[in-house]
Amino acid sequence: MALHYTYNQETCRYEPVVVSPKRFAKKSFRFLGLSFLLGAAFLGYYNLKYDFLDERIERETNEQLKTEWQLLQEELEKTSAHLTKIEDTDDHNFRTILELEPLPQSIREAGTGGREKESDQVGYPLIRNSIALADKISNRLTIEQQSMDELNKQLEAKQHERASRPAIQPISNHNLIRLNTIFGLRLHPIFNYVRPHNGLDLTAAYGTPVYASADGVVVFAEPNTGYGNVIFVNHGYGFETRYAHLSRYNVKKGDRVKRGQLIGFVGSTGTSTNNHLHYEVIYNGKYINPISFLNTDLTQEEYNRLIQHKHEQPVAEK
C-alpha cells in the first residue's frame, strides 16, 4: 500500500503521515456523501432531460394509438354523413313516391340518450366521443332498416295494386279486326231499341285467345243469358272485369289469374250477332269506359312478351 509522507522541518526528514481511524472515516464519509450528492444531481438532471426507455416506448405507443383513434373518429363521421344522405333520400324520395310521411327526427334518434350516458363513463374524451358517435350510428341504422322494411312492404302493396288494375287490351292487336268504342246508350242490334252498352266490343276471329287484363280471381265462369259464356274476374281494390260471348273457357271459378294470362277464346254466344269479345270494367259497382284503362304505350312485341306464360299455351280454338 502506498504511504503518504510529509517533510518534518525539525528533524529535516520525510516522515510517513499517520491517519487515525476517526479521521479516515470522516474523510470517507465526506467523499461518499459528495459522490452521492453528485450522482443524485446527475440522475435528476438526466431524468429531466431524458425519458426512460420504457416511458419513451409507452409515450410513442400512446401517440400512435391517439393517431389511429383520430382516424377511426374521422371514418365514423364520414359514415354518419353518408347515413344522413341515405336518410334524406328515404324521407324525400322513396317515401314521397310511395305516399308515406317522412320519419320525424325524434324517431330517427330515439333511444340514443341511454347510450350517451353509458359513454359518459369513459374518461378519455376522444374515446368517449367515438363510442357515443358509434352508438348513434348503430341506432340510426336500426331505424333505417325498419324504415326500409316498411318501404318494401308499401312497394309490394303498390305493385300488387298496380298489377290488379285493368291495363291491357284483352285481345292482341295482331288478332283484332275491329274495335267498337261506343260506350253508353246505343241501338241494340238484336232487340232494336236503345239500351246501355257498358263496355267495348273487340271483333276478332272465332277462337282468338282472350287474356286477363290484370291480376285477380275468377268469380264467375259459366253461361249467362245475355253474356253467353262469360268470365267475371275480381281484381280487388274495387275493380272487376267481364269477358263475354266466349266460345269456351280456359279457367274456372276460383282460379287466380295474372295479367296477360289466357282465360278464354272469342265466340258469339249469348245475344251476339258475330264473333267478338264484349269487355267491361267495373269500379266500385259502377261501369267505367274500358278505353280509359287500355295501355296504348305497349308495342306488339311487348304485348307478346307479356302474354307468353310457360303454363299457358295460347292456341286458337279449332
CORFEN-V358394 format. One record per residue. N is the residue number from 0. RES is the residue in one letter. OMEGA is omega in whole degrees, -180 to 180 (999 if undefined). Layout:
# CORFEN-V358394
N/RES/OMEGA ; N/RES/OMEGA
This chain:
# CORFEN-V358394
0/M/179 ; 1/A/180 ; 2/L/175 ; 3/H/-180 ; 4/Y/175 ; 5/T/-177 ; 6/Y/179 ; 7/N/-177 ; 8/Q/-179 ; 9/E/-178 ; 10/T/-178 ; 11/C/180 ; 12/R/173 ; 13/Y/-178 ; 14/E/179 ; 15/P/180 ; 16/V/-180 ; 17/V/180 ; 18/V/180 ; 19/S/179 ; 20/P/-179 ; 21/K/-179 ; 22/R/179 ; 23/F/180 ; 24/A/-179 ; 25/K/179 ; 26/K/-179 ; 27/S/-180 ; 28/F/178 ; 29/R/-180 ; 30/F/180 ; 31/L/180 ; 32/G/179 ; 33/L/179 ; 34/S/180 ; 35/F/-180 ; 36/L/178 ; 37/L/178 ; 38/G/-180 ; 39/A/179 ; 40/A/180 ; 41/F/179 ; 42/L/178 ; 43/G/178 ; 44/Y/-179 ; 45/Y/180 ; 46/N/178 ; 47/L/-174 ; 48/K/-173 ; 49/Y/176 ; 50/D/170 ; 51/F/-176 ; 52/L/-178 ; 53/D/177 ; 54/E/180 ; 55/R/178 ; 56/I/180 ; 57/E/179 ; 58/R/179 ; 59/E/178 ; 60/T/179 ; 61/N/178 ; 62/E/178 ; 63/Q/178 ; 64/L/179 ; 65/K/179 ; 66/T/180 ; 67/E/179 ; 68/W/176 ; 69/Q/175 ; 70/L/177 ; 71/L/179 ; 72/Q/179 ; 73/E/178 ; 74/E/177 ; 75/L/179 ; 76/E/176 ; 77/K/178 ; 78/T/179 ; 79/S/179 ; 80/A/179 ; 81/H/178 ; 82/L/177 ; 83/T/177 ; 84/K/178 ; 85/I/179 ; 86/E/179 ; 87/D/177 ; 88/T/178 ; 89/D/-174 ; 90/D/-169 ; 91/H/176 ; 92/N/-175 ; 93/F/-177 ; 94/R/176 ; 95/T/-180 ; 96/I/-177 ; 97/L/175 ; 98/E/176 ; 99/L/179 ; 100/E/175 ; 101/P/178 ; 102/L/177 ; 103/P/180 ; 104/Q/180 ; 105/S/178 ; 106/I/-179 ; 107/R/-180 ; 108/E/-178 ; 109/A/174 ; 110/G/-179 ; 111/T/-176 ; 112/G/-180 ; 113/G/179 ; 114/R/179 ; 115/E/178 ; 116/K/178 ; 117/E/-179 ; 118/S/179 ; 119/D/-180 ; 120/Q/179 ; 121/V/-174 ; 122/G/-175 ; 123/Y/-176 ; 124/P/-178 ; 125/L/179 ; 126/I/180 ; 127/R/180 ; 128/N/-180 ; 129/S/179 ; 130/I/180 ; 131/A/-180 ; 132/L/179 ; 133/A/178 ; 134/D/178 ; 135/K/179 ; 136/I/179 ; 137/S/179 ; 138/N/-180 ; 139/R/177 ; 140/L/178 ; 141/T/179 ; 142/I/-179 ; 143/E/176 ; 144/Q/176 ; 145/Q/178 ; 146/S/179 ; 147/M/177 ; 148/D/178 ; 149/E/179 ; 150/L/179 ; 151/N/179 ; 152/K/179 ; 153/Q/179 ; 154/L/178 ; 155/E/179 ; 156/A/179 ; 157/K/180 ; 158/Q/178 ; 159/H/179 ; 160/E/-180 ; 161/R/180 ; 162/A/-179 ; 163/S/-180 ; 164/R/178 ; 165/P/-172 ; 166/A/-180 ; 167/I/177 ; 168/Q/-175 ; 169/P/175 ; 170/I/-179 ; 171/S/176 ; 172/N/179 ; 173/H/-178 ; 174/N/-175 ; 175/L/177 ; 176/I/-178 ; 177/R/177 ; 178/L/178 ; 179/N/-173 ; 180/T/180 ; 181/I/178 ; 182/F/-178 ; 183/G/-178 ; 184/L/177 ; 185/R/177 ; 186/L/-178 ; 187/H/-176 ; 188/P/-179 ; 189/I/-176 ; 190/F/174 ; 191/N/171 ; 192/Y/-176 ; 193/V/178 ; 194/R/-178 ; 195/P/171 ; 196/H/-167 ; 197/N/-180 ; 198/G/176 ; 199/L/174 ; 200/D/180 ; 201/L/-177 ; 202/T/179 ; 203/A/-178 ; 204/A/178 ; 205/Y/179 ; 206/G/178 ; 207/T/-179 ; 208/P/176 ; 209/V/-175 ; 210/Y/176 ; 211/A/-178 ; 212/S/179 ; 213/A/176 ; 214/D/178 ; 215/G/-180 ; 216/V/177 ; 217/V/-179 ; 218/V/-180 ; 219/F/179 ; 220/A/-180 ; 221/E/-178 ; 222/P/176 ; 223/N/-172 ; 224/T/-177 ; 225/G/-177 ; 226/Y/-171 ; 227/G/175 ; 228/N/-172 ; 229/V/176 ; 230/I/172 ; 231/F/177 ; 232/V/177 ; 233/N/-177 ; 234/H/-175 ; 235/G/179 ; 236/Y/177 ; 237/G/-175 ; 238/F/172 ; 239/E/175 ; 240/T/-179 ; 241/R/-176 ; 242/Y/-169 ; 243/A/177 ; 244/H/-178 ; 245/L/174 ; 246/S/175 ; 247/R/-175 ; 248/Y/170 ; 249/N/178 ; 250/V/177 ; 251/K/-179 ; 252/K/179 ; 253/G/179 ; 254/D/171 ; 255/R/-178 ; 256/V/177 ; 257/K/176 ; 258/R/-180 ; 259/G/-180 ; 260/Q/178 ; 261/L/-179 ; 262/I/-179 ; 263/G/-177 ; 264/F/-179 ; 265/V/176 ; 266/G/179 ; 267/S/-179 ; 268/T/-179 ; 269/G/-180 ; 270/T/-177 ; 271/S/-179 ; 272/T/179 ; 273/N/-180 ; 274/N/177 ; 275/H/175 ; 276/L/171 ; 277/H/-172 ; 278/Y/-179 ; 279/E/173 ; 280/V/180 ; 281/I/179 ; 282/Y/-178 ; 283/N/175 ; 284/G/-179 ; 285/K/177 ; 286/Y/179 ; 287/I/178 ; 288/N/-176 ; 289/P/-178 ; 290/I/-180 ; 291/S/-176 ; 292/F/-180 ; 293/L/179 ; 294/N/-178 ; 295/T/-179 ; 296/D/-178 ; 297/L/172 ; 298/T/179 ; 299/Q/179 ; 300/E/178 ; 301/E/178 ; 302/Y/-180 ; 303/N/179 ; 304/R/-178 ; 305/L/-174 ; 306/I/-180 ; 307/Q/176 ; 308/H/-176 ; 309/K/-179 ; 310/H/175 ; 311/E/175 ; 312/Q/-176 ; 313/P/180 ; 314/V/-178 ; 315/A/180 ; 316/E/177 ; 317/K/999
